[in-house]
């Protein structure tokens, strides 16, 4: 019963966003466990496997936001590294979203299903599920296409979330 209600709620919000066209700041992660597998999530209100992530709160830096989202969505208990891949623009459900993509390495987690996230599983990069969400394919391609020594910068704490200009 809860999952159909979540889908209905999401559709109502999408209708509101169609009218208001809000701007948001987000953070998404490519969480890698010690075996190099990517942990993906399935949401109750959207189709396909996705990278974990979500909105950045007004007084929160992006690095703190993605760690919070990982705790909420996959049950993050430990990580060994956090690096920035890139900033990107995304327009989910009629919102103008400026997000930062991180790689979080050495991830350990204890997943518990929630109203929002119904499943979280690790996948090898060469064995990703067929039903990846389009944004997940786009973000993984962005990560895979970048030189590792130049693309990933250590994430600094205290990111200015009001400045949504892409990083140089």
N, C-alpha and C positions, 0 to 999 in steps of 0.2 A: 504493500500500500504506500509506503514512503517514497519509493522510487518514482511511481507515476505522479505523485504530488510534487516531487522535485522537478520533474520535467515540465509540469504545468506552470510552476513558479518561474522556471527559467524562461518559458515562452512569454509569460506576462512581462518579465523584466526586458526581454528582447523587444517587445512591442513598445515599451516605454523608451528604451534606448533608441529605437527608430525615430521617435519624435524629438528626443532631447539631444541626441548625438554627443554623449559625454566624453570627456578626455580622461584617460587614466594612465597610471604608471604601473608597470608590471615587472615581474622577475620570473624567469623560467630556468629550469636546471636540467642538465644531462647528468643524472646521478650514476656514478660508476662504483660498483662494488670491488672488492679486492681481486676478483677474477676478471675484471674489465668488462663485466656485463652492465648494460644500461637498464635501470629500473624504470619501467613505464607504468602508467596508471590508466584504469578505465573509470570514467565518470558516470554517475547515474543519469545525468541529463544530456549527455552528448555521446555521439558514436565514435568508435575507434580508440585505439591506444594512444596515449598522449604523454608528453613530458610533464612532470609535476611543475606547478607554478601558480602564480596568482598575483593579486594586487599588492602594491606597496602602500602602507599606511602613511598618512601625512607627515608624521615625525619619525619615520623609520628609514634607515638607509637600505639600499637594495640588497647588500650582502646579508644583513640581518633578516630582511623580508624573505629571501629564498630559503634561508635556514629554518625560519618559522614555517613556511609553506611545506618544506620537506618533513618537518616534525608532524604537521597536521595531516599530510596526504600519504606519506609512506611509513610514518613512525620512525623517522631518523633518530638514532641513538648515538651515533658517532660518525665522524668524518675526519679525513686527514688533510684535505686540501680544498681550496675554493678559488677558482680562477674565472676571470671574465673572458668570454669568447667574443661577444659583439653586442652592440645595441641594434634593435630592429623595430620597425613599425609593423603594426598588426591591427586589423579592423574587425575584431570579433563581434558579432551581433550588433553592428552599427555603432560601436564605440571606437574612438580613435585612441589606440593603445600604443604607448612607447614603452618598450620592454628591454631588459637586459638579459642576455643568455649567459649562464654560468655553467662550468663543469665543476661538479663536486665529486672529489675522488675519495677512495677508501671508505665508502658508505657502508654502514651497518644499520639495519633497521628491523623493527618489529611491527609489521603491518597489522592494523585493525580496521576492518571495513567501517565506513561511516555513511551518513546520508549522501555525502558528495562523492566519495571514492569507494567503489565497490570491489576493486581488485588492484593489486600492485604486484608486478612480477619482474624478475630480471630476465633479460634477453641478450644473447650474443649479438654483436653488430651484424654479423653475417646471417643471423637467424631471426630477424625481426618479424613480427606477425604481419600478415597480409593486410589487415584492417587498421593500419596506422592512419591517424587523422592527418589531413593535408598539412596542417601547420607543423606537425611533428616531423613529417618528411622534409619540409622546408628547413627547419631548424637543424636537423641532423645533417642535411646537405651543407648548410652553412658551416657547421663545425668540421665536417670531413674535408671540405674544400680549402680550409685555411692552413697555412704552414704552422706547425705546432710551436716553433720558437718565436714567431711573431704574433700569432693570433691570440694567444692566451696570456693575459696579464694577471698577476696576483690581485685579488680583489681587496680593495682598501675599505676599511670601515669608515663610516661617516660620509658615504656618497651623498651628494646633494640631490635629493629627489625632486626638487623644484626645477632643476635644470635638466630638461629632457632632450637637450641637443646631443646628437650622436657623438661618441668619443672619436677623437682624431686618430 
